[in-house]
């Protein structure tokens, strides 16, 4: 019997080419190998990933070697490097998401008297979202306003649940806590998951718990679509970060990918001609932006990167105000979208 980690490594190896296409898109298949420049996804021929072979031992599928640096490892190592994920449980969650497996999340409801559908599936996410209420006038509205965000109540992708079940690792029972609920949807607009942010009882910040945020459902490639896109789209990581851009420039079409790993893997819709990637000032965010930029450029989309002055755009909004943020963005937005600044 294999451990879950071994099982995930085997499953990734069985889909080695799909993993490489998602996390090393600058490479290409040549025979039984995926060839790319290095773990940073630069073009070249130094790094080889074996796509076929036995499950273990010499010549096993999913193993890589970089001839220039001597680095070697498996597909989990590639995912860790490309996403910047540092915690091993989060790395396993990313692998499950890529494979389309439900996350073994902690219960989202009290212990049921009879069996219910698994909590990590889109169906469970849809039930939670349907049980939530609009943000206006709730603790979620209070929380967002405490972050300088006044537009959250008009976002249909955001809702509030007053008693969303929460349990930290090591705890034996779940407790109901207020939470901001965000819908994660696919290209067809179908709900594939939700993201939960547990809040303090007065709404002035997040809950004082170890795990303040958690997602459920199928996230990879999908996003929280805060405002509709047209021929232009702005994509970034956090919900608060992207709402900060809306606060400063209400006419921007923005999506939140929820993490650096998912930012790099978000699926871009048809019709987008210009993509703005709103990065956080950290290495993981910059790597994710590079990864998404390569994919977008390959299909003819013009890419620009939006950089904050501080750690992220919500830091900028709270420190300098929305007018200063608008002026900062004006210097980074292309001429085709300058009209949005006056919206």
C-alpha positions in Angstrom: 0.0 0.0 0.0 1.4 3.4 -1.0 1.3 6.6 1.0 -0.7 9.5 -0.4 2.5 11.2 -1.4 3.7 8.2 -3.3 0.3 7.8 -4.9 0.4 11.4 -6.1 3.9 11.1 -7.5 2.8 8.0 -9.4 -0.3 9.7 -10.7 1.7 12.8 -11.8 4.2 10.5 -13.5 1.3 8.8 -15.4 0.4 12.2 -16.7 3.9 13.6 -17.0 3.4 15.3 -20.3 0.3 17.2 -18.9 2.3 18.3 -15.9 5.1 19.6 -18.1 2.7 21.4 -20.4 1.1 23.1 -17.4 4.3 24.0 -15.4 7.1 24.1 -18.0 5.2 25.4 -21.0 8.3 26.9 -22.6 9.5 23.3 -23.4 8.4 20.7 -25.9 8.2 17.0 -26.3 10.9 15.2 -28.1 10.4 11.4 -28.1 10.1 10.2 -24.6 11.3 13.4 -23.0 10.1 16.9 -22.3 13.0 19.3 -23.0 13.3 22.8 -21.6 16.0 25.2 -20.5 15.8 24.9 -16.7 13.4 24.8 -13.8 12.7 28.5 -14.3 11.0 27.6 -17.6 13.5 29.4 -19.7 13.8 28.1 -23.3 16.6 25.7 -24.0 17.7 22.1 -24.0 19.4 21.6 -20.6 16.6 20.0 -18.6 15.1 16.6 -19.5 11.9 15.2 -18.0 11.2 11.5 -18.8 7.6 11.1 -19.9 7.5 7.3 -20.2 9.0 4.5 -18.2 8.4 2.3 -15.2 6.8 3.5 -12.0 10.1 3.5 -10.1 13.7 2.7 -10.5 16.1 3.6 -13.3 14.4 5.3 -16.2 11.2 6.0 -14.2 8.6 8.3 -15.7 8.4 11.8 -14.2 12.1 12.1 -13.2 14.1 15.0 -14.4 17.7 16.0 -14.7 19.3 19.3 -15.5 22.5 18.6 -17.4 23.9 22.1 -16.8 23.4 22.2 -13.0 23.2 18.6 -12.0 19.8 19.1 -10.4 17.4 16.2 -10.4 14.1 15.2 -8.9 10.5 14.3 -9.7 7.4 16.2 -10.8 6.5 17.4 -7.3 9.9 19.2 -7.2 9.0 20.8 -10.5 5.7 22.0 -9.2 7.3 23.3 -6.1 9.9 25.3 -8.0 7.4 26.7 -10.5 4.7 27.8 -8.0 7.0 28.9 -5.2 5.0 26.8 -2.7 7.0 26.2 0.5 4.7 24.2 2.7 4.5 20.5 1.8 0.7 20.2 2.5 0.1 23.1 0.1 2.3 21.4 -2.5 0.2 18.2 -2.2 -2.9 20.3 -2.6 -1.5 21.9 -5.8 -0.8 18.4 -7.1 -4.3 17.2 -6.3 -5.7 20.3 -8.0 -3.7 19.6 -11.2 -4.9 16.0 -11.2 -8.5 17.1 -10.6 -8.7 15.2 -7.3 -10.9 16.5 -4.5 -9.0 18.1 -1.6 -9.2 16.2 1.7 -10.3 19.4 3.4 -11.5 19.5 7.0 -15.2 19.3 7.5 -17.3 22.2 6.2 -20.3 21.2 8.3 -21.0 19.5 11.6 -20.6 15.8 11.7 -23.6 14.5 9.7 -26.0 11.9 10.8 -25.9 10.3 7.4 -23.4 10.3 4.6 -23.0 13.4 2.4 -21.1 14.2 -0.7 -17.3 14.8 -0.3 -16.6 18.3 0.9 -13.9 19.0 -1.7 -16.1 18.7 -4.8 -17.8 21.5 -6.8 -21.2 20.3 -5.7 -20.3 21.0 -2.1 -18.8 24.3 -3.0 -22.1 25.2 -4.8 -24.1 24.3 -1.7 -22.0 26.6 0.4 -22.2 29.5 -2.0 -26.0 29.1 -2.3 -26.3 29.1 1.5 -24.4 32.4 1.7 -25.9 35.9 1.4 -25.0 39.1 -0.5 -22.1 41.0 1.1 -23.9 44.4 1.6 -24.4 45.2 5.2 -22.7 42.1 6.6 -19.4 41.4 8.5 -17.8 40.7 5.1 -18.7 44.2 4.0 -17.2 45.5 7.3 -14.0 43.5 6.7 -13.6 44.7 3.2 -14.1 48.3 4.2 -11.5 47.9 6.9 -9.1 47.2 4.0 -10.2 50.3 2.2 -12.5 48.3 -0.2 -15.9 49.8 -0.8 -16.9 47.9 -4.0 -17.2 44.4 -2.6 -21.0 44.6 -2.1 -21.6 45.0 -5.9 -19.5 41.8 -6.7 -21.8 38.9 -7.4 -18.9 36.6 -7.0 -18.6 37.5 -3.3 -21.0 36.5 -0.6 -21.1 36.1 3.2 -21.8 33.1 5.4 -22.3 33.8 9.1 -21.5 30.3 10.3 -19.0 28.7 8.0 -17.4 25.6 9.6 -13.7 25.9 10.4 -11.2 23.6 11.9 -7.4 24.1 12.3 -5.0 21.2 11.9 -4.8 19.2 15.1 -8.2 20.3 16.3 -10.8 17.6 17.0 -14.0 19.6 16.3 -15.2 22.3 13.9 -16.5 25.7 15.0 -18.8 28.0 13.0 -17.2 31.3 12.1 -18.2 34.2 9.9 -16.6 34.0 6.4 -16.2 35.9 3.2 -17.1 33.4 0.4 -15.8 33.8 -3.1 -17.1 31.9 -6.2 -14.4 30.2 -8.3 -15.8 29.7 -11.8 -14.6 28.3 -15.1 -14.6 29.8 -18.6 -18.3 28.9 -19.1 -19.2 30.6 -15.8 -19.9 27.4 -14.0 -19.0 27.3 -10.3 -16.1 25.0 -9.7 -15.1 25.9 -6.2 -15.2 28.5 -3.4 -12.6 30.3 -1.4 -13.3 31.1 2.2 -11.8 33.8 4.3 -12.7 33.5 8.0 -13.4 36.8 9.7 -13.1 38.3 13.2 -16.4 38.5 15.0 -16.5 42.3 14.6 -15.4 42.1 11.0 -12.2 44.2 11.7 -9.8 41.8 10.1 -9.4 38.0 9.7 -10.2 35.5 12.4 -7.5 34.8 15.0 -6.9 31.3 13.8 -4.0 29.5 12.2 -5.7 28.8 8.9 -7.5 32.0 7.9 -8.2 31.0 4.3 -9.1 27.8 2.6 -10.4 26.8 -0.8 -12.5 23.8 -1.9 -13.3 22.4 -5.3 -11.5 22.6 -8.6 -9.3 25.7 -8.7 -6.6 25.0 -11.2 -7.2 27.1 -14.3 -10.2 28.9 -12.8 -10.6 32.2 -11.0 -12.8 34.5 -9.0 -14.2 36.7 -11.7 -14.9 39.9 -9.9 -15.8 42.0 -13.0 -16.6 40.9 -16.5 -13.8 40.9 -19.1 -13.9 42.3 -22.6 -10.8 42.6 -24.9 -8.8 43.5 -21.9 -8.3 41.6 -18.6 -6.4 42.1 -15.3 -5.4 39.0 -13.4 -3.7 38.8 -10.0 -3.5 36.7 -6.8 -5.6 37.8 -3.9 -9.2 39.0 -3.7 -8.3 42.1 -1.7 -5.5 42.9 -4.1 -7.7 42.8 -7.1 -10.5 44.7 -5.4 -7.9 47.4 -4.7 -7.5 47.9 -8.4 -11.3 48.2 -8.8 -11.3 50.7 -6.0 -8.8 52.9 -7.9 -10.0 52.2 -11.4 -13.7 51.0 -11.4 -13.6 50.3 -15.1 -10.9 47.6 -15.0 -12.0 44.0 -15.7 -10.4 42.0 -12.9 -10.0 38.3 -11.8 -8.4 36.9 -8.7 -6.5 33.6 -9.1 -6.1 33.2 -5.3 -2.4 32.1 -5.3 0.8 32.5 -7.2 0.5 28.9 -8.3 -3.0 29.3 -9.7 -2.1 32.7 -11.2 0.5 31.0 -13.4 -2.0 28.4 -14.5 -5.2 30.5 -15.0 -6.9 29.7 -18.3 -7.4 32.9 -20.4 -10.7 33.5 -22.2 -11.2 33.9 -25.9 -11.3 37.4 -27.2 -8.7 38.9 -24.8 -6.2 40.9 -26.7 -4.5 42.7 -23.7 -3.5 41.0 -20.4 -2.4 42.9 -17.3 -0.8 40.7 -14.7 -1.0 42.4 -11.2 1.9 41.0 -9.3 2.8 40.9 -5.6 6.3 41.9 -4.7 7.6 38.5 -3.9 9.6 35.9 -5.9 6.7 33.5 -6.2 4.4 36.1 -7.7 7.0 37.2 -10.2 7.7 33.6 -11.3 3.9 33.1 -11.7 3.7 36.3 -13.8 6.5 35.0 -16.0 4.8 31.7 -16.5 1.4 33.3 -17.4 3.1 35.9 -19.6 4.8 33.2 -21.7 1.5 31.4 -22.2 -0.4 34.5 -23.2 2.3 35.8 -25.5 2.3 32.4 -27.3 -1.3 33.0 -28.4 -0.8 36.6 -29.5 -2.0 38.4 -26.3 -0.2 41.6 -25.5 1.1 41.4 -21.9 1.9 44.1 -19.4 2.8 43.7 -15.7 1.3 46.0 -13.0 3.7 46.4 -10.1 2.8 47.8 -6.7 5.0 50.2 -4.8 4.7 48.2 -1.6 4.0 44.5 -1.0 0.8 44.4 -2.9 -1.9 46.8 -4.3 -3.9 46.7 -1.1 -0.9 47.9 0.8 -0.6 50.7 -1.7 -4.3 51.6 -1.4 -4.2 51.7 2.4 -1.0 53.6 2.5 -1.5 56.2 -0.2 -5.2 56.3 -1.1 -7.1 55.4 -4.3 -6.2 58.6 -6.2 -2.5 58.0 -5.7 -3.0 54.4 -6.7 -4.9 55.5 -9.8 -2.0 57.7 -10.8 0.5 54.9 -10.2 -1.6 52.6 -12.4 -1.9 55.2 -15.1 1.8 55.0 -15.8 1.6 51.2 -16.4 -1.7 50.8 -18.3 -1.4 50.8 -22.1 -2.9 53.6 -24.3 -5.8 51.3 -25.4 -7.0 51.2 -21.8 -6.3 54.7 -20.6 -10.0 55.6 -21.0 -10.8 53.2 -18.1 -9.0 55.6 -15.8 -11.8 58.2 -16.0 -14.5 55.6 -15.5 
